[in-house]
């Protein structure tokens, strides 16, 4: 399992953190998403569990990892889906919760990520997750993007 931290860098147990958020805010929506960036000779991945409190804001925890550079765009983007679904499967097996998967792929065919939409969305849907892709709401992937840079 990935190591999660809050935005201040403090280690956070994602299970107890999620249970506490659900207890305090029973209406919370939980989104999981990942993003990646190639920086220099490395690829940085960030996976986020975001807790959305209706129209009253979002809180999130994140896991960040660095790998040798992955130049193949398809492999790099596919790994984003793998990371998000790994976390979602682990969390939903621990706690009976509804989770949405945010994928940083675009519905517009002019973007390279579009070629991954059918396969990754189908994979997540087959596991029972609602999937959000661009241009629709991107809660977790926006935070992940911010921390990859």
N, CA, C and O atoms as a GROMACS GRO file, in nm:
protein
  596
    1UNK      N    1   0.085  -0.119   0.000
    1UNK     CA    2   0.000   0.000   0.000
    1UNK      C    3   0.089   0.125   0.000
    1UNK      O    4   0.196   0.127   0.060
    2UNK      N    5   0.042   0.225  -0.067
    2UNK     CA    6   0.116   0.350  -0.076
    2UNK      C    7   0.118   0.424   0.058
    2UNK      O    8   0.030   0.403   0.141
    3UNK      N    9   0.216   0.507   0.077
    3UNK     CA   10   0.227   0.590   0.197
    3UNK      C   11   0.159   0.724   0.167
    3UNK      O   12   0.196   0.792   0.071
    4UNK      N   13   0.062   0.761   0.249
    4UNK     CA   14  -0.010   0.886   0.229
    4UNK      C   15   0.032   0.990   0.332
    4UNK      O   16   0.066   0.958   0.446
    5UNK      N   17   0.028   1.115   0.287
    5UNK     CA   18   0.060   1.229   0.374
    5UNK      C   19  -0.044   1.338   0.354
    5UNK      O   20  -0.114   1.342   0.253
    6UNK      N   21  -0.053   1.428   0.453
    6UNK     CA   22  -0.136   1.546   0.434
    6UNK      C   23  -0.053   1.652   0.362
    6UNK      O   24   0.064   1.627   0.331
    7UNK      N   25  -0.109   1.767   0.336
    7UNK     CA   26  -0.037   1.868   0.258
    7UNK      C   27   0.079   1.930   0.335
    7UNK      O   28   0.163   2.000   0.277
    8UNK      N   29   0.085   1.905   0.465
    8UNK     CA   30   0.197   1.953   0.545
    8UNK      C   31   0.311   1.851   0.552
    8UNK      O   32   0.416   1.879   0.610
    9UNK      N   33   0.290   1.733   0.493
    9UNK     CA   34   0.393   1.630   0.492
    9UNK      C   35   0.384   1.530   0.606
    9UNK      O   36   0.472   1.445   0.619
   10UNK      N   37   0.279   1.540   0.687
   10UNK     CA   38   0.262   1.445   0.798
   10UNK      C   39   0.202   1.314   0.747
   10UNK      O   40   0.107   1.316   0.669
   11UNK      N   41   0.257   1.203   0.790
   11UNK     CA   42   0.206   1.072   0.750
   11UNK      C   43   0.064   1.053   0.799
   11UNK      O   44   0.030   1.089   0.912
   12UNK      N   45  -0.020   0.995   0.713
   12UNK     CA   46  -0.162   0.975   0.745
   12UNK      C   47  -0.200   0.832   0.708
   12UNK      O   48  -0.167   0.784   0.600
   13UNK      N   49  -0.270   0.764   0.799
   13UNK     CA   50  -0.326   0.633   0.767
   13UNK      C   51  -0.455   0.656   0.688
   13UNK      O   52  -0.552   0.710   0.743
   14UNK      N   53  -0.459   0.616   0.560
   14UNK     CA   54  -0.576   0.647   0.478
   14UNK      C   55  -0.706   0.583   0.528
   14UNK      O   56  -0.814   0.640   0.510
   15UNK      N   57  -0.697   0.468   0.592
   15UNK     CA   58  -0.817   0.402   0.641
   15UNK      C   59  -0.877   0.478   0.759
   15UNK      O   60  -0.995   0.513   0.756
   16UNK      N   61  -0.798   0.504   0.862
   16UNK     CA   62  -0.853   0.576   0.978
   16UNK      C   63  -0.892   0.719   0.941
   16UNK      O   64  -0.989   0.773   0.993
   17UNK      N   65  -0.815   0.780   0.851
   17UNK     CA   66  -0.847   0.915   0.806
   17UNK      C   67  -0.982   0.919   0.736
   17UNK      O   68  -1.063   1.008   0.761
   18UNK      N   69  -1.006   0.822   0.649
   18UNK     CA   70  -1.134   0.814   0.577
   18UNK      C   71  -1.249   0.788   0.672
   18UNK      O   72  -1.354   0.850   0.661
   19UNK      N   73  -1.230   0.696   0.765
   19UNK     CA   74  -1.335   0.667   0.864
   19UNK      C   75  -1.370   0.791   0.946
   19UNK      O   76  -1.487   0.816   0.973
   20UNK      N   77  -1.269   0.866   0.984
   20UNK     CA   78  -1.292   0.988   1.063
   20UNK      C   79  -1.369   1.091   0.981
   20UNK      O   80  -1.462   1.154   1.032
   21UNK      N   81  -1.332   1.109   0.854
   21UNK     CA   82  -1.402   1.204   0.768
   21UNK      C   83  -1.548   1.162   0.749
   21UNK      O   84  -1.638   1.246   0.750
   22UNK      N   85  -1.571   1.032   0.732
   22UNK     CA   86  -1.708   0.982   0.712
   22UNK      C   87  -1.792   0.999   0.838
   22UNK      O   88  -1.911   1.028   0.830
   23UNK      N   89  -1.730   0.982   0.954
   23UNK     CA   90  -1.802   0.998   1.080
   23UNK      C   91  -1.837   1.145   1.104
   23UNK      O   92  -1.948   1.177   1.146
   24UNK      N   93  -1.742   1.233   1.077
   24UNK     CA   94  -1.762   1.375   1.100
   24UNK      C   95  -1.852   1.438   0.993
   24UNK      O   96  -1.932   1.527   1.023
   25UNK      N   97  -1.839   1.391   0.869
   25UNK     CA   98  -1.913   1.447   0.756
   25UNK      C   99  -1.980   1.332   0.679
   25UNK      O  100  -1.926   1.288   0.578
   26UNK      N  101  -2.096   1.284   0.725
   26UNK     CA  102  -2.158   1.167   0.661
   26UNK      C  103  -2.195   1.189   0.514
   26UNK      O  104  -2.219   1.092   0.442
   27UNK      N  105  -2.201   1.311   0.468
   27UNK     CA  106  -2.237   1.341   0.330
   27UNK      C  107  -2.115   1.356   0.239
   27UNK      O  108  -2.129   1.395   0.123
   28UNK      N  109  -1.996   1.325   0.288
   28UNK     CA  110  -1.873   1.345   0.212
   28UNK      C  111  -1.870   1.258   0.086
   28UNK      O  112  -1.911   1.141   0.089
   29UNK      N  113  -1.823   1.315  -0.023
   29UNK     CA  114  -1.797   1.241  -0.147
   29UNK      C  115  -1.648   1.213  -0.154
   29UNK      O  116  -1.567   1.302  -0.128
   30UNK      N  117  -1.612   1.090  -0.187
   30UNK     CA  118  -1.471   1.053  -0.191
   30UNK      C  119  -1.430   1.028  -0.336
   30UNK      O  120  -1.493   0.951  -0.408
   31UNK      N  121  -1.323   1.096  -0.377
   31UNK     CA  122  -1.268   1.084  -0.512
   31UNK      C  123  -1.123   1.038  -0.502
   31UNK      O  124  -1.049   1.083  -0.414
   32UNK      N  125  -1.085   0.950  -0.592
   32UNK     CA  126  -0.946   0.904  -0.598
   32UNK      C  127  -0.896   0.928  -0.740
   32UNK      O  128  -0.965   0.895  -0.837
   33UNK      N  129  -0.777   0.984  -0.751
   33UNK     CA  130  -0.721   1.010  -0.883
   33UNK      C  131  -0.570   1.023  -0.876
   33UNK      O  132  -0.513   1.051  -0.770
   34UNK      N  133  -0.507   1.003  -0.990
   34UNK     CA  134  -0.362   1.011  -1.000
   34UNK      C  135  -0.321   1.096  -1.118
   34UNK      O  136  -0.397   1.113  -1.214
   35UNK      N  137  -0.202   1.150  -1.110
   35UNK     CA  138  -0.143   1.224  -1.222
   35UNK      C  139   0.006   1.195  -1.222
   35UNK      O  140   0.062   1.146  -1.124
   36UNK      N  141   0.070   1.227  -1.334
   36UNK     CA  142   0.214   1.205  -1.345
   36UNK      C  143   0.276   1.314  -1.431
   36UNK      O  144   0.210   1.377  -1.513
   37UNK      N  145   0.404   1.334  -1.407
   37UNK     CA  146   0.481   1.431  -1.486
   37UNK      C  147   0.621   1.376  -1.503
   37UNK      O  148   0.679   1.318  -1.411
   38UNK      N  149   0.676   1.395  -1.622
   38UNK     CA  150   0.817   1.366  -1.642
   38UNK      C  151   0.894   1.493  -1.610
   38UNK      O  152   0.870   1.598  -1.670
   39UNK      N  153   0.988   1.482  -1.517
   39UNK     CA  154   1.070   1.595  -1.475
   39UNK      C  155   1.215   1.549  -1.478
   39UNK      O  156   1.256   1.463  -1.401
   40UNK      N  157   1.292   1.608  -1.569
   40UNK     CA  158   1.431   1.567  -1.583
   40UNK      C  159   1.439   1.422  -1.626
   40UNK      O  160   1.383   1.382  -1.728
   41UNK      N  161   1.509   1.341  -1.546
   41UNK     CA  162   1.526   1.200  -1.579
   41UNK      C  163   1.439   1.110  -1.491
   41UNK      O  164   1.471   0.993  -1.470
   42UNK      N  165   1.329   1.165  -1.442
   42UNK     CA  166   1.241   1.086  -1.357
   42UNK      C  167   1.094   1.112  -1.390
   42UNK      O  168   1.059   1.215  -1.448
   43UNK      N  169   1.011   1.018  -1.351
   43UNK     CA  170   0.866   1.033  -1.362
   43UNK      C  171   0.811   1.040  -1.221
   43UNK      O  172   0.839   0.955  -1.137
   44UNK      N  173   0.733   1.143  -1.196
   44UNK     CA  174   0.673   1.162  -1.064
   44UNK      C  175   0.524   1.127  -1.074
   44UNK      O  176   0.453   1.178  -1.160
   45UNK      N  177   0.479   1.040  -0.985
   45UNK     CA  178   0.338   1.004  -0.975
   45UNK      C  179   0.284   1.058  -0.843
   45UNK      O  180   0.352   1.059  -0.741
   46UNK      N  181   0.160   1.103  -0.848
   46UNK     CA  182   0.092   1.148  -0.728
   46UNK      C  183  -0.049   1.091  -0.731
   46UNK      O  184  -0.122   1.109  -0.829
   47UNK      N  185  -0.087   1.024  -0.625
   47UNK     CA  186  -0.222   0.970  -0.610
   47UNK      C  187  -0.288   1.040  -0.493
   47UNK      O  188  -0.228   1.055  -0.386
   48UNK      N  189  -0.412   1.083  -0.513
   48UNK     CA  190  -0.483   1.162  -0.413
   48UNK      C  191  -0.615   1.094  -0.376
   48UNK      O  192  -0.687   1.043  -0.461
   49UNK      N  193  -0.644   1.097  -0.246
   49UNK     CA  194  -0.778   1.064  -0.197
   49UNK      C  195  -0.836   1.198  -0.153
   49UNK      O  196  -0.787   1.260  -0.059
   50UNK      N  197  -0.940   1.242  -0.223
   50UNK     CA  198  -1.001   1.372  -0.196
   50UNK      C  199  -1.138   1.353  -0.132
   50UNK      O  200  -1.216   1.266  -0.172
   51UNK      N  201  -1.166   1.434  -0.033
   51UNK     CA  202  -1.292   1.431   0.041
   51UNK      C  203  -1.365   1.562   0.011
   51UNK      O  204  -1.323   1.669   0.054
   52UNK      N  205  -1.474   1.552  -0.063
   52UNK     CA  206  -1.549   1.672  -0.102
   52UNK      C  207  -1.670   1.688  -0.010
   52UNK      O  208  -1.750   1.597   0.006
   53UNK      N  209  -1.680   1.806   0.049
   53UNK     CA  210  -1.787   1.835   0.144
   53UNK      C  211  -1.896   1.919   0.078
   53UNK      O  212  -1.915   2.035   0.114
   54UNK      N  213  -1.966   1.862  -0.018
   54UNK     CA  214  -2.069   1.936  -0.091
   54UNK      C  215  -2.009   2.058  -0.157
   54UNK      O  216  -1.911   2.047  -0.230
   55UNK      N  217  -2.067   2.173  -0.132
   55UNK     CA  218  -2.015   2.299  -0.186
   55UNK      C  219  -1.927   2.372  -0.085
   55UNK      O  220  -1.899   2.490  -0.100
   56UNK      N  221  -1.883   2.297   0.018
   56UNK     CA  222  -1.807   2.362   0.126
   56UNK      C  223  -1.660   2.324   0.125
   56UNK      O  224  -1.594   2.332   0.229
   57UNK      N  225  -1.609   2.283   0.013
   57UNK     CA  226  -1.466   2.261   0.003
   57UNK      C  227  -1.423   2.117  -0.009
   57UNK      O  228  -1.504   2.024  -0.007
   58UNK      N  229  -1.293   2.101  -0.023
   58UNK     CA  230  -1.230   1.970  -0.042
   58UNK      C  231  -1.108   1.961   0.049
   58UNK      O  232  -1.034   2.058   0.066
   59UNK      N  233  -1.089   1.845   0.105
   59UNK     CA  234  -0.969   1.813   0.182
   59UNK      C  235  -0.910   1.689   0.115
   59UNK      O  236  -0.984   1.605   0.066
   60UNK      N  237  -0.778   1.678   0.113
   60UNK     CA  238  -0.719   1.559   0.050
   60UNK      C  239  -0.590   1.517   0.117
   60UNK      O  240  -0.523   1.594   0.185
   61UNK      N  241  -0.559   1.389   0.095
   61UNK     CA  242  -0.431   1.333   0.134
   61UNK      C  243  -0.367   1.278   0.007
   61UNK      O  244  -0.437   1.249  -0.090
   62UNK      N  245  -0.234   1.264   0.007
   62UNK     CA  246  -0.167   1.225  -0.116
   62UNK      C  247  -0.051   1.131  -0.093
   62UNK      O  248   0.008   1.125   0.015
   63UNK      N  249  -0.021   1.058  -0.198
   63UNK     CA  250   0.096   0.970  -0.200
   63UNK      C  251   0.176   1.007  -0.323
   63UNK      O  252   0.122   1.013  -0.434
   64UNK      N  253   0.304   1.030  -0.304
   64UNK     CA  254   0.389   1.075  -0.415
   64UNK      C  255   0.505   0.978  -0.428
   64UNK      O  256   0.565   0.937  -0.328
   65UNK      N  257   0.538   0.940  -0.552
   65UNK     CA  258   0.651   0.850  -0.574
   65UNK      C  259   0.727   0.892  -0.699
   65UNK      O  260   0.672   0.952  -0.791
   66UNK      N  261   0.855   0.859  -0.700
   66UNK     CA  262   0.942   0.893  -0.811
   66UNK      C  263   0.997   0.764  -0.871
   66UNK      O  264   1.036   0.673  -0.798
   67UNK      N  265   0.999   0.758  -1.004
   67UNK     CA  266   1.046   0.640  -1.077
   67UNK      C  267   1.143   0.685  -1.185
   67UNK      O  268   1.144   0.802  -1.223
   68UNK      N  269   1.226   0.592  -1.236
   68UNK     CA  270   1.306   0.626  -1.353
   68UNK      C  271   1.211   0.671  -1.464
   68UNK      O  272   1.098   0.622  -1.471
   69UNK      N  273   1.254   0.760  -1.547
   69UNK     CA  274   1.165   0.820  -1.646
   69UNK      C  275   1.094   0.716  -1.733
   69UNK      O  276   1.155   0.620  -1.780
   70UNK      N  277   0.966   0.737  -1.752
   70UNK     CA  278   0.884   0.655  -1.841
   70UNK      C  279   0.850   0.743  -1.960
   70UNK      O  280   0.761   0.827  -1.953
   71UNK      N  281   0.920   0.722  -2.069
   71UNK     CA  282   0.904   0.807  -2.186
   71UNK      C  283   0.780   0.772  -2.269
   71UNK      O  284   0.724   0.858  -2.337
   72UNK      N  285   0.738   0.646  -2.262
   72UNK     CA  286   0.620   0.604  -2.337
   72UNK      C  287   0.494   0.659  -2.270
   72UNK      O  288   0.460   0.621  -2.159
   73UNK      N  289   0.426   0.749  -2.340
   73UNK     CA  290   0.309   0.818  -2.283
   73UNK      C  291   0.200   0.720  -2.240
   73UNK      O  292   0.135   0.740  -2.138
   74UNK      N  293   0.179   0.615  -2.319
   74UNK     CA  294   0.071   0.520  -2.288
   74UNK      C  295   0.101   0.444  -2.159
   74UNK      O  296   0.013   0.424  -2.076
   75UNK      N  297   0.226   0.402  -2.143
   75UNK     CA  298   0.265   0.330  -2.021
   75UNK      C  299   0.254   0.421  -1.899
   75UNK      O  300   0.208   0.379  -1.793
   76UNK      N  301   0.296   0.546  -1.915
   76UNK     CA  302   0.292   0.640  -1.804
   76UNK      C  303   0.147   0.668  -1.762
   76UNK      O  304   0.115   0.669  -1.644
   77UNK      N  305   0.061   0.692  -1.861
   77UNK     CA  306  -0.079   0.722  -1.830
   77UNK      C  307  -0.154   0.600  -1.777
   77UNK      O  308  -0.239   0.612  -1.689
   78UNK      N  309  -0.121   0.482  -1.830
   78UNK     CA  310  -0.186   0.359  -1.783
   78UNK      C  311  -0.154   0.338  -1.634
   78UNK      O  312  -0.240   0.294  -1.557
   79UNK      N  313  -0.032   0.367  -1.595
   79UNK     CA  314   0.010   0.352  -1.455
   79UNK      C  315  -0.072   0.443  -1.364
   79UNK      O  316  -0.098   0.408  -1.248
   80UNK      N  317  -0.114   0.558  -1.414
   80UNK     CA  318  -0.202   0.646  -1.335
   80UNK      C  319  -0.331   0.573  -1.298
   80UNK      O  320  -0.375   0.577  -1.183
   81UNK      N  321  -0.392   0.508  -1.397
   81UNK     CA  322  -0.515   0.433  -1.371
   81UNK      C  323  -0.490   0.318  -1.274
   81UNK      O  324  -0.570   0.294  -1.184
   82UNK      N  325  -0.378   0.248  -1.292
   82UNK     CA  326  -0.344   0.138  -1.202
   82UNK      C  327  -0.333   0.186  -1.057
   82UNK      O  328  -0.387   0.122  -0.966
   83UNK      N  329  -0.264   0.296  -1.037
   83UNK     CA  330  -0.247   0.349  -0.901
   83UNK      C  331  -0.381   0.388  -0.838
   83UNK      O  332  -0.408   0.354  -0.723
   84UNK      N  333  -0.463   0.458  -0.914
   84UNK     CA  334  -0.594   0.501  -0.862
   84UNK      C  335  -0.681   0.381  -0.826
   84UNK      O  336  -0.743   0.378  -0.720
   85UNK      N  337  -0.686   0.284  -0.914
   85UNK     CA  338  -0.771   0.167  -0.890
   85UNK      C  339  -0.716   0.079  -0.778
   85UNK      O  340  -0.792   0.016  -0.705
   86UNK      N  341  -0.584   0.073  -0.765
   86UNK     CA  342  -0.524  -0.003  -0.655
   86UNK      C  343  -0.568   0.057  -0.521
   86UNK      O  344  -0.607  -0.017  -0.430
   87UNK      N  345  -0.562   0.188  -0.509
   87UNK     CA  346  -0.602   0.254  -0.385
   87UNK      C  347  -0.753   0.238  -0.363
   87UNK      O  348  -0.796   0.210  -0.251
   88UNK      N  349  -0.831   0.256  -0.467
   88UNK     CA  350  -0.977   0.244  -0.455
   88UNK      C  351  -1.017   0.103  -0.412
   88UNK      O  352  -1.102   0.086  -0.325
   89UNK      N  353  -0.956   0.002  -0.473
   89UNK     CA  354  -0.988  -0.136  -0.438
   89UNK      C  355  -0.948  -0.167  -0.293
   89UNK      O  356  -1.023  -0.231  -0.220
   90UNK      N  357  -0.831  -0.121  -0.254
   90UNK     CA  358  -0.788  -0.144  -0.116
   90UNK      C  359  -0.883  -0.077  -0.018
   90UNK      O  360  -0.926  -0.139   0.080
   91UNK      N  361  -0.916   0.050  -0.043
   91UNK     CA  362  -0.999   0.126   0.051
   91UNK      C  363  -1.141   0.072   0.058
   91UNK      O  364  -1.196   0.057   0.167
   92UNK      N  365  -1.201   0.040  -0.056
   92UNK     CA  366  -1.340  -0.007  -0.056
   92UNK      C  367  -1.354  -0.149  -0.002
   92UNK      O  368  -1.463  -0.191   0.037
   93UNK      N  369  -1.244  -0.224   0.001
   93UNK     CA  370  -1.248  -0.356   0.064
   93UNK      C  371  -1.238  -0.345   0.217
   93UNK      O  372  -1.281  -0.434   0.289
   94UNK      N  373  -1.181  -0.235   0.265
   94UNK     CA  374  -1.168  -0.212   0.409
   94UNK      C  375  -1.296  -0.151   0.467
   94UNK      O  376  -1.336  -0.183   0.579
   95UNK      N  377  -1.358  -0.062   0.390
   95UNK     CA  378  -1.474   0.013   0.435
   95UNK      C  379  -1.579   0.010   0.323
   95UNK      O  380  -1.545   0.027   0.206
   96UNK      N  381  -1.702  -0.012   0.359
   96UNK     CA  382  -1.808  -0.015   0.260
   96UNK      C  383  -1.846   0.130   0.224
   96UNK      O  384  -1.935   0.189   0.284
   97UNK      N  385  -1.775   0.183   0.124
   97UNK     CA  386  -1.799   0.321   0.082
   97UNK      C  387  -1.809   0.329  -0.069
   97UNK      O  388  -1.763   0.241  -0.142
   98UNK      N  389  -1.871   0.436  -0.114
   98UNK     CA  390  -1.879   0.466  -0.256
   98UNK      C  391  -1.766   0.562  -0.290
   98UNK      O  392  -1.748   0.665  -0.225
   99UNK      N  393  -1.690   0.526  -0.392
   99UNK     CA  394  -1.576   0.607  -0.434
   99UNK      C  395  -1.590   0.638  -0.582
   99UNK      O  396  -1.631   0.552  -0.661
  100UNK      N  397  -1.556   0.760  -0.620
  100UNK     CA  398  -1.550   0.796  -0.762
  100UNK      C  399  -1.405   0.803  -0.803
  100UNK      O  400  -1.319   0.846  -0.725
  101UNK      N  401  -1.377   0.761  -0.926
  101UNK     CA  402  -1.242   0.766  -0.979
  101UNK      C  403  -1.232   0.883  -1.076
  101UNK      O  404  -1.309   0.892  -1.172
  102UNK      N  405  -1.139   0.972  -1.050
  102UNK     CA  406  -1.112   1.083  -1.142
  102UNK      C  407  -0.992   1.043  -1.227
  102UNK      O  408  -0.886   1.010  -1.175
  103UNK      N  409  -1.010   1.047  -1.359
  103UNK     CA  410  -0.901   1.012  -1.450
  103UNK      C  411  -0.863   1.135  -1.531
  103UNK      O  412  -0.948   1.205  -1.586
  104UNK      N  413  -0.735   1.159  -1.538
  104UNK     CA  414  -0.682   1.277  -1.606
  104UNK      C  415  -0.668   1.251  -1.756
  104UNK      O  416  -0.565   1.279  -1.816
  105UNK      N  417  -0.775   1.197  -1.814
  105UNK     CA  418  -0.779   1.168  -1.957
  105UNK      C  419  -0.889   1.253  -2.018
  105UNK      O  420  -0.985   1.290  -1.950
  106UNK      N  421  -0.874   1.284  -2.145
  106UNK     CA  422  -0.966   1.377  -2.210
  106UNK      C  423  -1.058   1.307  -2.307
  106UNK      O  424  -1.017   1.221  -2.384
  107UNK      N  425  -1.184   1.346  -2.302
  107UNK     CA  426  -1.286   1.293  -2.394
  107UNK      C  427  -1.265   1.344  -2.536
  107UNK      O  428  -1.316   1.285  -2.631
  108UNK      N  429  -1.191   1.453  -2.551
  108UNK     CA  430  -1.165   1.515  -2.681
  108UNK      C  431  -1.060   1.434  -2.756
  108UNK      O  432  -0.950   1.411  -2.705
  109UNK      N  433  -1.093   1.390  -2.878
  109UNK     CA  434  -1.003   1.303  -2.955
  109UNK      C  435  -0.873   1.371  -2.996
  109UNK      O  436  -0.779   1.303  -3.038
  110UNK      N  437  -0.865   1.502  -2.985
  110UNK     CA  438  -0.741   1.571  -3.023
  110UNK      C  439  -0.631   1.556  -2.916
  110UNK      O  440  -0.518   1.599  -2.939
  111UNK      N  441  -0.664   1.498  -2.801
  111UNK     CA  442  -0.566   1.477  -2.695
  111UNK      C  443  -0.520   1.331  -2.695
  111UNK      O  444  -0.600   1.240  -2.718
  112UNK      N  445  -0.390   1.310  -2.671
  112UNK     CA  446  -0.334   1.175  -2.671
  112UNK      C  447  -0.400   1.084  -2.568
  112UNK      O  448  -0.418   0.964  -2.593
  113UNK      N  449  -0.438   1.138  -2.456
  113UNK     CA  450  -0.496   1.057  -2.349
  113UNK      C  451  -0.632   0.999  -2.388
  113UNK      O  452  -0.679   0.905  -2.325
  114UNK      N  453  -0.693   1.053  -2.491
  114UNK     CA  454  -0.824   1.004  -2.535
  114UNK      C  455  -0.821   0.856  -2.570
  114UNK      O  456  -0.921   0.786  -2.551
  115UNK      N  457  -0.710   0.809  -2.621
  115UNK     CA  458  -0.701   0.668  -2.662
  115UNK      C  459  -0.709   0.572  -2.544
  115UNK      O  460  -0.734   0.453  -2.563
  116UNK      N  461  -0.689   0.622  -2.424
  116UNK     CA  462  -0.697   0.538  -2.304
  116UNK      C  463  -0.834   0.540  -2.237
  116UNK      O  464  -0.860   0.459  -2.148
  117UNK      N  465  -0.920   0.631  -2.278
  117UNK     CA  466  -1.047   0.650  -2.209
  117UNK      C  467  -1.131   0.523  -2.208
  117UNK      O  468  -1.175   0.480  -2.101
  118UNK      N  469  -1.154   0.462  -2.322
  118UNK     CA  470  -1.241   0.345  -2.329
  118UNK      C  471  -1.190   0.232  -2.240
  118UNK      O  472  -1.267   0.172  -2.165
  119UNK      N  473  -1.061   0.202  -2.251
  119UNK     CA  474  -1.006   0.089  -2.175
  119UNK      C  475  -1.005   0.115  -2.024
  119UNK      O  476  -1.048   0.030  -1.947
  120UNK      N  477  -0.956   0.231  -1.983
  120UNK     CA  478  -0.944   0.257  -1.839
  120UNK      C  479  -1.080   0.283  -1.774
  120UNK      O  480  -1.105   0.238  -1.662
  121UNK      N  481  -1.165   0.354  -1.845
  121UNK     CA  482  -1.299   0.379  -1.791
  121UNK      C  483  -1.378   0.248  -1.783
  121UNK      O  484  -1.449   0.223  -1.685
  122UNK      N  485  -1.364   0.165  -1.885
  122UNK     CA  486  -1.431   0.034  -1.884
  122UNK      C  487  -1.382  -0.052  -1.770
  122UNK      O  488  -1.461  -0.121  -1.704
  123UNK      N  489  -1.251  -0.049  -1.746
  123UNK     CA  490  -1.192  -0.126  -1.636
  123UNK      C  491  -1.249  -0.079  -1.502
  123UNK      O  492  -1.294  -0.160  -1.422
  124UNK      N  493  -1.248   0.052  -1.479
  124UNK     CA  494  -1.300   0.106  -1.352
  124UNK      C  495  -1.450   0.080  -1.338
  124UNK      O  496  -1.496   0.044  -1.230
  125UNK      N  497  -1.525   0.099  -1.446
  125UNK     CA  498  -1.670   0.073  -1.441
  125UNK      C  499  -1.698  -0.074  -1.409
  125UNK      O  500  -1.791  -0.105  -1.335
  126UNK      N  501  -1.616  -0.165  -1.465
  126UNK     CA  502  -1.638  -0.308  -1.440
  126UNK      C  503  -1.614  -0.344  -1.293
  126UNK      O  504  -1.666  -0.444  -1.244
  127UNK      N  505  -1.537  -0.261  -1.224
  127UNK     CA  506  -1.514  -0.282  -1.081
  127UNK      C  507  -1.619  -0.210  -0.995
  127UNK      O  508  -1.617  -0.220  -0.873
  128UNK      N  509  -1.710  -0.138  -1.061
  128UNK     CA  510  -1.820  -0.073  -0.990
  128UNK      C  511  -1.801   0.074  -0.959
  128UNK      O  512  -1.878   0.131  -0.881
  129UNK      N  513  -1.701   0.137  -1.018
  129UNK     CA  514  -1.674   0.277  -0.988
  129UNK      C  515  -1.733   0.370  -1.094
  129UNK      O  516  -1.732   0.340  -1.213
  130UNK      N  517  -1.783   0.483  -1.046
  130UNK     CA  518  -1.820   0.592  -1.136
  130UNK      C  519  -1.690   0.661  -1.173
  130UNK      O  520  -1.604   0.682  -1.088
  131UNK      N  521  -1.675   0.696  -1.301
  131UNK     CA  522  -1.550   0.757  -1.349
  131UNK      C  523  -1.578   0.897  -1.401
  131UNK      O  524  -1.675   0.919  -1.474
  132UNK      N  525  -1.494   0.990  -1.363
  132UNK     CA  526  -1.501   1.127  -1.413
  132UNK      C  527  -1.378   1.153  -1.499
  132UNK      O  528  -1.264   1.132  -1.455
  133UNK      N  529  -1.400   1.198  -1.622
  133UNK     CA  530  -1.290   1.234  -1.711
  133UNK      C  531  -1.310   1.378  -1.757
  133UNK      O  532  -1.418   1.435  -1.741
  134UNK      N  533  -1.204   1.434  -1.815
  134UNK     CA  534  -1.213   1.571  -1.866
  134UNK      C  535  -1.314   1.576  -1.980
  134UNK      O  536  -1.320   1.481  -2.059
  135UNK      N  537  -1.391   1.679  -1.992
  135UNK     CA  538  -1.386   1.807  -1.922
  135UNK      C  539  -1.473   1.812  -1.797
  135UNK      O  540  -1.497   1.920  -1.744
  136UNK      N  541  -1.520   1.698  -1.748
  136UNK     CA  542  -1.607   1.697  -1.631
  136UNK      C  543  -1.526   1.706  -1.502
  136UNK      O  544  -1.403   1.713  -1.506
  137UNK      N  545  -1.594   1.705  -1.389
  137UNK     CA  546  -1.528   1.734  -1.261
  137UNK      C  547  -1.404   1.648  -1.238
  137UNK      O  548  -1.405   1.526  -1.256
  138UNK      N  549  -1.299   1.715  -1.199
  138UNK     CA  550  -1.170   1.655  -1.171
  138UNK      C  551  -1.123   1.705  -1.036
  138UNK      O  552  -1.052   1.805  -1.028
  139UNK      N  553  -1.162   1.639  -0.931
  139UNK     CA  554  -1.129   1.685  -0.797
  139UNK      C  555  -0.993   1.630  -0.754
  139UNK      O  556  -0.903   1.707  -0.721
  140UNK      N  557  -0.980   1.499  -0.755
  140UNK     CA  558  -0.856   1.437  -0.709
  140UNK      C  559  -0.740   1.462  -0.805
  140UNK      O  560  -0.628   1.487  -0.761
  141UNK      N  561  -0.766   1.456  -0.936
  141UNK     CA  562  -0.656   1.472  -1.031
  141UNK      C  563  -0.604   1.615  -1.035
  141UNK      O  564  -0.487   1.637  -1.067
  142UNK      N  565  -0.687   1.713  -1.003
  142UNK     CA  566  -0.638   1.851  -0.997
  142UNK      C  567  -0.537   1.866  -0.884
  142UNK      O  568  -0.433   1.930  -0.899
  143UNK      N  569  -0.569   1.805  -0.770
  143UNK     CA  570  -0.474   1.810  -0.658
  143UNK      C  571  -0.347   1.731  -0.691
  143UNK      O  572  -0.236   1.775  -0.659
  144UNK      N  573  -0.364   1.616  -0.755
  144UNK     CA  574  -0.247   1.535  -0.793
  144UNK      C  575  -0.159   1.610  -0.891
  144UNK      O  576  -0.037   1.607  -0.879
  145UNK      N  577  -0.220   1.678  -0.986
  145UNK     CA  578  -0.145   1.757  -1.084
  145UNK      C  579  -0.063   1.866  -1.013
  145UNK      O  580   0.053   1.889  -1.047
  146UNK      N  581  -0.124   1.930  -0.917
  146UNK     CA  582  -0.056   2.036  -0.842
  146UNK      C  583   0.070   1.984  -0.772
  146UNK      O  584   0.172   2.053  -0.768
  147UNK      N  585   0.063   1.863  -0.719
  147UNK     CA  586   0.176   1.808  -0.643
  147UNK      C  587   0.279   1.737  -0.729
  147UNK      O  588   0.386   1.700  -0.680
  148UNK      N  589   0.249   1.717  -0.858
  148UNK     CA  590   0.346   1.654  -0.948
  148UNK      C  591   0.445   1.756  -1.002
  148UNK      O  592   0.554   1.720  -1.047
  149UNK      N  593   0.409   1.882  -0.998
  149UNK     CA  594   0.493   1.987  -1.059
  149UNK      C  595   0.602   2.035  -0.967
  149UNK      O  596   0.680   2.122  -1.004
   0.00000   0.00000   0.00000
